[in-house]
Amino acid sequence: MADFNVKENKFDYVRGYTIDLDMKTGMSSMKETSKRYLSQMRGMFADDEAYEKMLKEQGDVLVYEFHEMGVPEEPGNLAFGCSITYPGKVGDEYFMTKGHFHTILETAEVYYCLSGHGYMLMESPEGDWLACELTPGKALYVPERYAHRSVNVDPKEPLRTFFVFRADAGHDYGTIETKGYRKLLVEKEGAPAILDNPKWK
Ligand code: NI
């Protein structure tokens, strides 16, 4: 079996392409992921003391990774890939992605949970927030204007999702890095719980 009338260029954004993504593992033999290590997330977890201790004792562990396919950032294009958030906690707070608003705030995004157990923590600039549970087979619509952050609440399994969004949306990480999220997802008595973020500005 083979494609018909497809050129060799595997990332052909003009005529289309397929890519091998293992939808259980979120990995691809054709595309390296971008990786975010614990040392790159200083200040993002609520408990700075637990963060420094973990970095010292467990080293610079991988917190999450995701595909950046390199689609031209034009309004008619779609960016897609897989995101993998690893299990772990800093103090009581679960491992998570940095989270971001889209630079073009009025841009939605769709996620589909491939494996694992987690939440998408979302909040709007006006202060509305929600945390949607992600389990395999669940699709999630992140509406325009909402920042989004994946959180892995499983003690052992990575949280794997597939995502797609308008390619010119852009990523605003700075707002979250400066202000933080209003809410935290922590483990409390063995289950996920929402807390106010004491560091939120
Ligand atoms: Ni996004």
Boltz pocket constraint, residues with backbone or C-beta under 6 A from the ligand:
constraints:
  - pocket:
      binder: B
      contacts: [[A, 100], [A, 101], [A, 102], [A, 109], [A, 148], [A, 165], [A, 170]]
      max_distance: 6.0
